[in-house]
Amino acid sequence: MSFPNPYEFTLNASTQTNALRPTLVRASAGTGKTYQLTARLLRILLQDSPPETILATTFTRKAAGEILDRVLLVLSKGGDDNDADALGQLRDQVGVPTLNHQTCRQLLHKILRNIHRLRI
């Protein structure tokens, strides 16, 4: 008898295709652009894309820093075994219902090891 690996997940084909397609987000202040860009960056990183192949641009350095801060924060919270709510919110944000704490921790460590390669 075999059991499913709790640390495995897959993005559905639609999510994979949409995550890799170049996108321009234009909207007024306070409409959720940073949230959308953060979610998109996370989806791309979850597909094991090398950080140096991703380019995220925004109007200000402050906004770029906020995107990186949010990515690190949500992965940190999602990786906390005691915070099921944060993991649930992250699953909803990136559209990956099978995302788990271990994967969040692994991705967070990967980003921190390669933070110099991120282009935000």
Rosetta silent file (secondary structure, phi, psi, omega in degrees, C-alpha in Angstrom):
SEQUENCE: MSFPNPYEFTLNASTQTNALRPTLVRASAGTGKTYQLTARLLRILLQDSPPETILATTFTRKAAGEILDRVLLVLSKGGDDNDADALGQLRDQVGVPTLNHQTCRQLLHKILRNIHRLRI
SCORE:     score description
SCORE:     0.000 S_00000001
   1 L     0.000  133.063  178.104    0.000    0.000    0.000 S_00000001
   2 L  -114.185  148.938 -179.968    1.382    3.425   -0.887 S_00000001
   3 L  -113.832  146.870  178.113    0.463    6.738    0.639 S_00000001
   4 L   -65.981  144.690  177.928    0.524   10.104   -1.118 S_00000001
   5 L   -74.792  119.480 -177.996    3.491   12.284   -0.333 S_00000001
   6 L   -70.011  -10.630 -178.882    2.191   15.211    1.770 S_00000001
   7 L   -99.473    4.940  179.264    4.994   17.412    0.446 S_00000001
   8 L  -101.202  142.356  173.532    4.073   16.996   -3.204 S_00000001
   9 L  -153.426  160.101  176.046    1.743   19.265   -5.075 S_00000001
  10 L  -135.328  145.302  173.071    1.142   20.225   -8.661 S_00000001
  11 L   -84.419  139.182  177.892   -0.199   23.345  -10.258 S_00000001
  12 L   -69.024  163.110 -173.317   -3.024   22.660  -12.669 S_00000001
  13 H   -58.687  -39.934 -179.878   -2.306   23.325  -16.334 S_00000001
  14 H   -63.264  -43.797  179.495   -4.271   26.574  -16.406 S_00000001
  15 H   -64.827  -40.697  179.115   -2.387   27.983  -13.401 S_00000001
  16 H   -62.163  -48.182 -178.022    0.966   26.974  -14.912 S_00000001
  17 H   -63.047  -47.168 -177.720    0.193   28.589  -18.254 S_00000001
  18 H   -67.224  -34.134 -178.474   -1.185   31.792  -16.769 S_00000001
  19 H   -66.944  -30.973 -175.563    1.654   32.181  -14.279 S_00000001
  20 H   -92.712   -8.891 -179.000    4.293   32.173  -17.012 S_00000001
  21 L   -78.068  130.716  177.360    2.535   34.512  -19.427 S_00000001
  22 L   -57.753  139.971 -176.038    3.880   38.099  -19.371 S_00000001
  23 L  -139.613  141.991  174.012    1.341   40.404  -17.763 S_00000001
  24 L  -113.233  127.303  178.532    0.897   44.137  -17.340 S_00000001
  25 L  -111.628  115.853  178.089   -1.116   45.320  -14.340 S_00000001
  26 L  -123.308  121.787 -179.915   -2.441   48.885  -14.604 S_00000001
  27 L  -162.965  163.995  179.138   -4.748   50.192  -11.924 S_00000001
  28 L   -71.199  166.741  177.757   -5.313   53.064   -9.538 S_00000001
  29 L   -60.130  141.359  175.649   -3.793   53.270   -6.082 S_00000001
  30 L    79.133   14.882 -177.059   -5.307   50.942   -3.509 S_00000001
  31 L  -100.236    0.066  176.498   -6.776   48.460   -5.985 S_00000001
  32 L   100.909   20.398  179.350   -4.610   45.461   -5.098 S_00000001
  33 H   -61.721  -45.096 -178.827   -1.753   45.645   -7.588 S_00000001
  34 H   -62.862  -40.865  177.194    0.845   44.676   -4.991 S_00000001
  35 H   -59.497  -47.449 -178.619   -1.314   41.745   -3.880 S_00000001
  36 H   -64.894  -43.558  179.455   -1.674   40.547   -7.492 S_00000001
  37 H   -65.727  -37.819  177.024    2.027   40.957   -8.279 S_00000001
  38 H   -63.758  -46.512  179.856    2.974   39.130   -5.082 S_00000001
  39 H   -61.601  -42.483 -179.589    0.624   36.246   -5.887 S_00000001
  40 H   -64.854  -44.070  178.076    1.945   36.028   -9.429 S_00000001
  41 H   -61.009  -42.296  178.015    5.570   36.038   -8.297 S_00000001
  42 H   -63.090  -42.774  179.025    4.808   33.279   -5.795 S_00000001
  43 H   -60.618  -42.032  179.879    3.062   31.155   -8.460 S_00000001
  44 H   -65.918  -44.580  179.167    6.078   31.476  -10.745 S_00000001
  45 H   -64.245  -34.559  178.648    8.514   30.627   -7.941 S_00000001
  46 H   -67.109  -19.793  176.826    6.382   27.622   -6.958 S_00000001
  47 L   -84.981   10.394  177.965    6.921   26.265  -10.474 S_00000001
  48 L    66.939   27.738  175.304   10.618   26.072   -9.604 S_00000001
  49 L   -70.512  134.221  177.884   11.529   28.872  -11.989 S_00000001
  50 L   -61.041  134.306 -177.526   15.063   30.114  -11.337 S_00000001
  51 H   -54.048  -34.099 -177.189   14.874   33.520   -9.610 S_00000001
  52 H   -72.528   -8.417  178.574   17.173   35.110  -12.184 S_00000001
  53 H   -95.323    1.922 -176.864   14.653   34.338  -14.967 S_00000001
  54 L  -109.822  132.837  175.419   11.906   36.400  -13.328 S_00000001
  55 E  -125.371  118.229  176.077   11.555   40.149  -13.771 S_00000001
  56 L  -117.616  122.530 -179.466    8.985   42.027  -11.704 S_00000001
  57 L  -119.628  152.473  177.437    8.805   45.771  -12.220 S_00000001
  58 L  -149.551  174.787 -172.123    6.808   48.457  -10.522 S_00000001
  59 L   -72.251  -34.957 -176.378    6.734   52.231  -10.446 S_00000001
  60 L  -127.138  157.216  175.064    8.726   52.822   -7.269 S_00000001
  61 H   -65.207  -33.694  178.704   11.509   51.128   -5.337 S_00000001
  62 H   -60.690  -45.320  179.532    9.272   51.286   -2.284 S_00000001
  63 H   -65.564  -38.809  177.810    6.611   49.202   -4.043 S_00000001
  64 H   -62.578  -43.035  177.354    9.249   46.735   -5.250 S_00000001
  65 H   -63.343  -36.074  179.074   10.514   46.362   -1.692 S_00000001
  66 H   -66.418  -38.032  177.626    6.958   45.836   -0.498 S_00000001
  67 H   -62.619  -48.100  179.016    6.457   42.996   -2.982 S_00000001
  68 H   -61.869  -43.565  177.957    9.609   41.255   -1.777 S_00000001
  69 H   -57.573  -44.056 -178.647    8.620   41.840    1.858 S_00000001
  70 H   -66.375  -40.936  178.084    5.201   40.310    1.241 S_00000001
  71 H   -58.591  -49.046 -178.999    6.643   37.273   -0.534 S_00000001
  72 H   -64.854  -40.275 -178.515    8.996   36.592    2.364 S_00000001
  73 H   -66.758  -47.596 -177.303    6.309   37.249    4.983 S_00000001
  74 H   -68.004  -34.130  176.673    3.610   35.028    3.477 S_00000001
  75 H   -69.291  -37.937  177.603    6.083   32.184    2.929 S_00000001
  76 H   -63.010  -46.751  178.601    7.334   32.537    6.491 S_00000001
  77 H   -67.225  -40.583  179.108    3.798   32.413    7.868 S_00000001
  78 H   -65.143  -26.332  179.274    2.824   29.629    5.457 S_00000001
  79 L   -84.578   -5.504 -179.686    5.795   27.587    6.637 S_00000001
  80 L   -80.840  112.856 -178.395    4.745   27.813   10.287 S_00000001
  81 L   -58.751  -19.628 -178.263    3.276   24.439   11.269 S_00000001
  82 L   -95.173    5.401 -176.536    1.180   26.215   13.911 S_00000001
  83 L  -124.461   74.711 -179.591   -0.483   28.669   11.510 S_00000001
  84 H   -65.689  -32.066  179.976   -3.009   26.777    9.396 S_00000001
  85 H   -63.620  -43.783  179.669   -4.917   29.999    8.672 S_00000001
  86 H   -63.225  -40.216  178.438   -1.891   31.634    7.036 S_00000001
  87 H   -64.843  -41.750  178.294   -1.321   28.546    4.904 S_00000001
  88 H   -61.159  -42.158  177.958   -4.981   28.544    3.862 S_00000001
  89 H   -64.620  -40.057  178.718   -4.788   32.203    2.849 S_00000001
  90 H   -66.333  -41.310  176.748   -1.614   31.541    0.865 S_00000001
  91 H   -57.087  -45.022  179.049   -3.232   28.573   -0.882 S_00000001
  92 H   -65.187  -41.400 -177.109   -6.112   30.823   -1.917 S_00000001
  93 H   -62.893  -41.641 -176.040   -3.781   33.628   -2.992 S_00000001
  94 H   -98.221   -6.423  178.302   -1.687   31.456   -5.309 S_00000001
  95 L    72.593   33.424  179.799   -4.426   29.033   -6.350 S_00000001
  96 L  -125.208   90.348 -175.560   -2.638   25.912   -5.100 S_00000001
  97 L   -65.829  -16.402 -178.524   -4.957   24.016   -2.733 S_00000001
  98 L   -98.363    5.138  178.749   -2.334   21.331   -2.048 S_00000001
  99 L   -59.697  140.585 -176.965    0.401   23.742   -0.927 S_00000001
 100 L  -130.078  169.953 -177.210    1.877   22.680    2.420 S_00000001
 101 H   -58.133  -44.316 -177.364    4.042   24.071    5.220 S_00000001
 102 H   -60.842  -43.041  179.347    7.168   22.186    4.114 S_00000001
 103 H   -63.365  -39.809  176.839    6.987   23.557    0.573 S_00000001
 104 H   -60.380  -45.125  179.694    6.643   27.104    1.938 S_00000001
 105 H   -63.706  -43.037 -179.631    9.738   26.627    4.081 S_00000001
 106 H   -62.766  -43.442 -179.827   11.709   25.149    1.183 S_00000001
 107 H   -67.622  -39.697  177.083   10.770   27.998   -1.141 S_00000001
 108 H   -59.682  -45.528  178.776   11.559   30.596    1.532 S_00000001
 109 H   -63.631  -40.332  179.308   15.019   29.079    2.037 S_00000001
 110 H   -62.651  -43.854  179.680   15.588   28.958   -1.721 S_00000001
 111 H   -63.999  -45.490 -178.547   14.664   32.627   -2.082 S_00000001
 112 H   -63.990  -35.359  177.278   16.848   33.680    0.831 S_00000001
 113 H   -69.495  -27.255 -175.154   19.810   31.731   -0.579 S_00000001
 114 L  -118.249   23.865 -174.326   19.297   33.385   -3.972 S_00000001
 115 H   -59.532  -28.873  178.647   17.944   36.785   -2.963 S_00000001
 116 H   -68.909  -14.580 -179.562   20.738   38.484   -4.909 S_00000001
 117 H   -93.469  -15.795  179.813   19.318   36.930   -8.091 S_00000001
 118 L   -68.804  138.036  178.926   15.791   38.283   -7.726 S_00000001
 119 E  -119.068   90.379  179.497   15.011   41.202  -10.023 S_00000001
 120 L  -120.066    0.000    0.000   12.195   43.192   -8.508 S_00000001
